[in-house]
């Protein structure tokens, strides 16, 4: 038994986020269609009516949203894409052509449309809080891309959670991996004591290359402010600056709009761990990283402001430690796992996850295989969101879960920028007056 378990560990195929996102859910592979709902939603939407949806932000991520929703619709799900919005005319025109939806350039027009039930927000991070709260106040249910909030204002996540409750709305954060079926099964096994006392967890998303989304020199020569791009509207709540193409096309490289890989990659890693481990707010957070890989070292403008390698360590009051890594400077991942005193969960094994007992406990603990029956795709995540629009239940990646995730991630950015370990302070995040 001892040698057998060791061999299985050595043959472990470690977690890879690119494979994780590409995973398709079972219903899609079987070509299943979706049923009509049987209960009247509290927002007055008839279960037999189609959900009318609008998207704000039609860049690459937004177009992924639209493609997923079109797939749902093609399979019989009761949803219509009614309107699309973007400050850059070529993007919104492309989205309108793709969907047949009405095109607008000011998101407030979307919120004024009384027949819109749900809104998707796929804008840069610095717009998320303002748009989400205004949409909730306008009576819309919201699917918001991760991260839920921008790092600069640590109170934003709490304000969004309060707004969801005040308006009796539904919110889903775009960490689509949460729709993978394995997380509920892992959580159940941990609750049963399958790994003993929890020690720590780790995960990574490692890539190599700046990519267009992180390259400050990214450009589209067609972009012309005041002609086909509303630059002032795009800046919105961010500091006023002269137009620089990289700030628009690679906003994740700049602190004004994003924290780079620290809040782009890590929400996908931390959200399921907070969920399965039942974690609350952190005790301390420590982050460090580097920024070394950029295309033209003789041109300072080509260097991203945000780090290209980022390491985050989160300590929780119950003693659990989580270690996360993200990179666009090296593509070698660390194993994705949850360590317990008596067993370890190896995640994204075939068929989904495997719990291997630790050698001192193999005499009475058996290996447990967790079968994936539903993958974590954008399509499946939107289906969960639309289901909840109808039923008024909480989504898989709801605002309360996101509040705890953003507390750790945003304190991590504060730690990175200050060079110090940051202790959790409820007042800092607007949790206490």
C-alpha positions in Angstrom: 0.0 0.0 0.0 2.8 2.4 0.9 4.7 2.0 -2.3 1.5 2.0 -4.3 0.4 5.4 -2.9 3.9 6.9 -3.4 3.9 5.8 -7.1 0.5 7.4 -7.6 1.8 10.6 -6.2 4.8 10.5 -8.5 2.5 10.0 -11.5 0.2 12.8 -10.5 -0.6 15.1 -13.3 -0.7 18.5 -11.7 -3.3 21.1 -12.1 -3.2 23.4 -15.1 -5.6 26.4 -15.3 -5.7 26.4 -19.1 -7.0 22.9 -19.1 -9.3 23.8 -16.2 -11.0 26.6 -18.2 -11.2 24.5 -21.4 -13.1 21.8 -19.5 -16.6 21.4 -20.9 -19.5 20.4 -18.8 -21.3 17.1 -19.1 -24.6 18.4 -20.4 -22.9 20.2 -23.2 -21.0 17.1 -24.3 -24.3 15.1 -24.3 -26.1 17.8 -26.2 -28.8 18.2 -23.5 -31.3 21.0 -23.7 -32.6 23.0 -20.7 -36.0 22.8 -19.1 -38.4 25.6 -18.3 -38.5 26.6 -14.6 -41.5 25.8 -12.4 -41.6 28.6 -9.8 -42.4 32.3 -10.1 -39.4 34.4 -9.3 -39.8 37.1 -6.7 -38.8 39.8 -9.2 -42.0 39.1 -11.1 -40.3 37.3 -14.0 -42.6 34.5 -15.3 -40.9 31.1 -15.4 -42.0 30.8 -19.0 -40.6 34.1 -20.1 -37.1 34.5 -21.6 -34.5 36.3 -19.5 -33.5 39.5 -21.3 -29.8 40.1 -20.9 -27.5 43.0 -21.7 -23.7 43.1 -21.7 -21.5 46.0 -20.8 -17.9 45.6 -22.1 -17.4 43.9 -25.4 -13.7 43.1 -25.4 -12.3 39.6 -25.6 -13.7 38.6 -22.2 -17.1 40.1 -23.0 -17.3 38.3 -26.4 -16.6 35.1 -24.5 -19.7 35.8 -22.4 -21.8 36.4 -25.5 -20.6 33.2 -27.1 -21.5 31.2 -24.0 -24.9 32.7 -23.8 -25.6 32.1 -27.5 -24.7 28.4 -26.9 -27.2 28.3 -24.1 -29.8 29.8 -26.2 -29.1 27.4 -29.1 -29.7 24.5 -26.7 -33.1 25.9 -25.7 -32.3 27.9 -22.7 -34.9 30.8 -22.3 -32.6 33.8 -22.7 -32.3 36.7 -25.2 -29.3 39.0 -25.7 -31.1 42.3 -26.0 -28.4 44.9 -25.9 -24.6 45.3 -25.9 -22.5 48.3 -24.8 -18.9 49.4 -25.2 -17.0 52.8 -25.4 -15.0 51.5 -28.4 -17.2 51.5 -31.5 -15.5 48.6 -33.4 -16.1 46.4 -30.4 -19.7 47.2 -29.8 -20.5 47.0 -33.5 -18.8 43.6 -33.7 -20.9 42.4 -30.6 -24.1 43.7 -32.1 -23.4 41.9 -35.4 -22.6 38.7 -33.5 -25.8 38.7 -31.5 -28.3 40.9 -33.4 -28.6 43.0 -30.2 -29.0 46.7 -29.9 -25.7 48.6 -29.7 -25.2 51.5 -27.2 -22.0 53.3 -26.1 -23.1 54.5 -22.6 -23.8 51.9 -20.0 -26.4 54.1 -18.3 -28.7 53.5 -21.3 -28.6 49.8 -20.5 -29.6 50.4 -16.9 -32.5 52.6 -18.0 -34.0 49.8 -20.1 -36.9 48.5 -18.1 -37.2 45.3 -20.0 -33.6 44.2 -19.1 -33.6 41.5 -16.4 -29.9 40.8 -16.1 -26.7 42.6 -16.9 -23.2 41.2 -17.6 -20.2 43.4 -16.7 -16.9 42.7 -18.5 -15.2 46.0 -18.1 -11.8 46.8 -16.6 -11.7 46.4 -12.8 -11.9 50.1 -11.9 -15.4 50.3 -13.2 -16.8 47.2 -11.5 -18.1 48.5 -8.2 -19.8 51.6 -9.7 -21.5 49.7 -12.5 -22.5 46.7 -10.3 -24.1 48.9 -7.6 -25.9 51.1 -10.2 -27.2 48.0 -12.0 -28.4 46.5 -8.7 -30.1 49.8 -7.8 -31.8 49.8 -11.2 -33.3 46.4 -10.4 -31.0 44.3 -12.5 -29.4 41.0 -11.5 -25.6 41.0 -12.3 -22.9 38.7 -13.6 -19.6 40.6 -13.0 -16.3 39.5 -14.2 -13.6 38.8 -11.7 -12.1 40.4 -9.7 -15.4 41.8 -8.2 -13.7 45.0 -7.2 -10.6 47.1 -7.9 -7.8 46.9 -5.3 -7.6 50.6 -4.3 -10.8 50.8 -2.3 -11.0 47.9 0.1 -14.6 48.8 1.1 -16.0 48.1 -2.4 -16.8 44.4 -1.9 -18.7 45.1 1.3 -20.7 47.9 -0.4 -21.6 45.5 -3.3 -22.7 42.8 -0.8 -24.9 45.3 1.0 -26.4 46.5 -2.2 -27.3 42.9 -3.3 -29.1 42.5 0.0 -30.8 45.9 0.0 -32.1 45.4 -3.5 -32.9 41.7 -3.2 -30.8 40.9 -6.3 -28.8 38.0 -7.6 -25.0 38.4 -8.3 -22.5 36.0 -9.8 -18.8 36.6 -10.0 -17.1 35.3 -13.2 -14.9 32.7 -11.5 -16.4 30.0 -13.7 -14.4 27.2 -12.1 -16.8 27.4 -9.2 -19.3 25.6 -11.5 -17.1 22.5 -11.6 -18.9 19.7 -9.7 -15.8 18.6 -7.9 -15.9 21.5 -5.4 -19.1 20.4 -3.7 -17.9 16.8 -3.5 -14.5 17.9 -2.1 -16.2 20.1 0.5 -18.4 17.2 1.5 -15.5 14.8 1.9 -13.5 17.4 4.0 -16.6 18.0 6.2 -16.8 14.2 6.7 -13.2 14.2 8.0 -11.7 12.5 4.9 -8.3 14.3 5.3 -8.3 14.9 9.0 -7.2 18.3 10.4 -6.6 20.7 7.5 -3.0 21.9 7.3 -2.7 24.1 4.2 -3.6 24.5 0.5 -1.7 25.6 -2.6 -2.4 26.4 -6.2 -0.9 28.3 -9.1 -1.5 29.7 -12.6 1.8 30.0 -14.3 2.3 31.2 -17.8 5.2 32.6 -19.8 4.9 35.7 -22.1 3.4 39.1 -21.7 0.5 38.5 -24.1 -1.4 41.4 -25.6 -3.5 41.7 -22.4 -0.3 42.5 -20.3 1.9 44.3 -22.9 1.9 48.1 -22.3 2.9 48.5 -26.0 -0.3 46.7 -27.2 -2.1 48.9 -29.7 -4.8 48.9 -32.3 -4.1 51.6 -34.9 -7.9 52.0 -35.5 -8.5 53.4 -32.0 -9.0 57.2 -32.1 -10.3 59.1 -29.0 -13.2 61.3 -29.7 -13.8 59.6 -33.0 -14.5 56.0 -32.3 -13.3 55.7 -28.7 -14.8 57.5 -25.7 -11.6 57.7 -23.7 -13.0 59.9 -20.9 -15.8 57.5 -20.3 -13.4 54.6 -20.3 -11.3 56.3 -17.6 -14.4 57.0 -15.5 -13.5 56.8 -11.8 -9.8 56.3 -12.5 -7.3 59.3 -12.5 -7.5 61.5 -15.6 -4.7 60.7 -18.1 -3.8 61.4 -21.7 -4.7 58.6 -24.1 -2.0 55.9 -24.3 -3.0 52.8 -26.3 -1.5 50.3 -23.9 -3.6 51.6 -21.0 -6.7 50.8 -23.0 -5.7 47.5 -24.7 -3.5 46.2 -21.8 -5.2 47.7 -18.8 -4.0 44.9 -16.5 -0.5 46.2 -16.7 -1.4 49.4 -14.9 -2.2 50.0 -11.2 -4.9 52.6 -12.1 -7.2 49.8 -13.5 -5.9 46.5 -12.2 -3.4 44.6 -10.0 -2.3 42.4 -12.8 -2.0 38.7 -12.2 -2.7 39.1 -8.5 -6.3 39.9 -9.1 -6.7 38.5 -12.6 -5.5 34.9 -12.1 -5.8 34.4 -8.3 -9.6 34.8 -7.9 -10.0 31.6 -9.9 -7.6 29.8 -7.5 -8.7 31.3 -4.1 -12.5 31.2 -4.5 -12.9 27.4 -4.6 -10.4 27.0 -1.7 -12.3 29.5 0.5 -15.5 27.6 -0.4 -14.4 24.0 0.2 -12.5 24.9 3.4 -15.2 27.1 4.8 -12.8 30.0 5.3 -13.8 33.4 6.6 -11.6 36.5 6.6 -7.8 36.2 6.8 -5.6 36.9 9.8 -2.5 38.1 7.9 -1.6 38.4 4.3 1.9 38.6 2.7 2.7 39.1 -0.9 5.8 39.6 -3.0 6.7 39.5 -6.6 8.8 40.8 -9.4 8.4 42.6 -12.8 11.2 41.7 -15.1 9.9 40.4 -18.4 8.9 43.0 -20.9 9.7 43.4 -24.6 12.0 46.5 -24.9 14.2 46.9 -21.8 15.5 50.2 -23.3 12.1 51.7 -23.3 10.6 52.3 -19.8 7.2 52.7 -21.2 7.2 49.1 -22.3 7.5 47.8 -18.7 4.2 46.8 -16.9 3.6 48.5 -13.6 2.1 45.4 -12.1 4.2 42.3 -11.3 4.7 39.5 -13.7 5.5 37.0 -10.9 3.4 37.1 -7.8 3.4 35.0 -4.6 0.6 35.3 -2.0 0.5 33.7 1.4 -2.7 33.9 3.4 -2.9 32.9 7.1 -6.4 32.3 8.5 -7.4 32.5 12.2 -7.9 28.7 12.4 -4.2 28.1 11.4 -4.8 27.2 7.8 -2.2 28.6 5.4 -2.9 29.1 1.7 -0.1 29.7 -0.8 -0.9 31.0 -4.3 1.4 31.8 -7.2 0.7 33.6 -10.5 3.0 34.4 -13.3 3.5 35.5 -16.9 7.3 35.0 -16.6 7.5 31.2 -16.1 5.0 28.5 -17.0 5.9 25.8 -14.4 3.0 25.2 -12.0 3.1 23.9 -8.5 0.7 21.1 -7.6 -2.9 22.1 -6.9 -3.7 20.4 -3.6 -5.2 20.6 -0.1 -3.1 19.0 2.7 -4.7 17.4 5.7 -3.0 15.7 8.6 -4.3 12.3 7.4 -4.7 12.7 3.6 -4.1 15.1 0.7 -6.5 16.2 -2.0 -4.9 16.3 -5.4 -7.1 18.5 -7.6 -7.8 18.0 -11.3 -6.6 14.4 -11.4 -8.4 12.1 -13.7 -11.3 11.8 -13.1 -11.5 15.1 -11.2 -9.7 14.9 -7.8 -8.1 12.1 -5.8 -7.7 12.0 -2.0 -4.6 10.0 -1.1 -4.1 9.0 2.5 -0.9 9.9 4.2 1.4 6.9 4.8 0.9 6.7 8.6 -2.9 6.4 8.0 -3.0 4.0 5.0 -4.0 1.1 7.2 -7.5 2.5 7.7 -7.9 5.1 5.1 -8.6 4.3 1.4 -8.0 6.4 -1.7 -11.1 8.3 -2.7 -11.7 9.3 -6.3 -14.0 12.2 -7.0 -15.6 12.0 -10.4 -16.2 15.2 -12.4 -19.7 15.3 -13.7 -19.9 19.0 -14.7 -17.0 21.1 -15.8 -16.3 24.7 -14.9 -17.2 26.4 -18.1 -18.4 30.0 -18.7 -21.5 28.5 -20.3 -22.3 26.4 -17.2 -21.6 29.3 -14.9 -24.0 31.5 -16.8 -26.6 28.8 -16.7 -26.2 28.8 -12.9 -26.6 32.6 -12.9 -29.7 32.5 -15.0 -31.2 29.6 -13.0 -30.8 31.8 -9.9 -32.4 34.8 -11.7 -35.4 32.6 -11.9 -35.3 30.9 -8.5 -33.8 33.8 -6.5 -31.3 31.4 -4.9 -27.7 32.3 -4.2 -25.2 31.7 -7.1 -22.2 29.4 -6.9 -19.9 32.4 -6.8 -22.0 34.9 -4.9 -21.3 38.2 -3.3 -20.7 36.8 0.2 -18.1 34.4 -1.0 -16.5 37.1 -3.2 -16.4 39.4 -0.1 -14.1 37.0 1.7 -12.0 36.4 -1.4 -11.5 40.0 -2.2 -10.6 40.8 1.4 -7.6 38.5 1.1 -6.6 39.5 -2.5 -6.8 43.2 -2.0 -4.9 43.0 1.3 -2.3 41.1 -0.7 -1.9 44.0 -3.1 -1.6 46.3 -0.1 1.1 44.0 1.3 3.0 43.8 -2.1 3.0 47.6 -2.5 4.0 48.4 1.0 6.5 45.5 1.4 5.0 44.5 4.7 2.8 41.8 6.1 -0.7 43.1 6.5 -3.0 42.2 9.3 -6.7 41.9 8.7 -8.6 44.9 10.0 -12.4 44.9 9.7 -12.6 48.7 9.6 -10.2 48.7 6.6 -12.7 46.8 4.5 -15.8 48.6 5.7 -16.9 45.6 7.8 -17.2 47.8 10.9 -17.9 51.4 11.4 
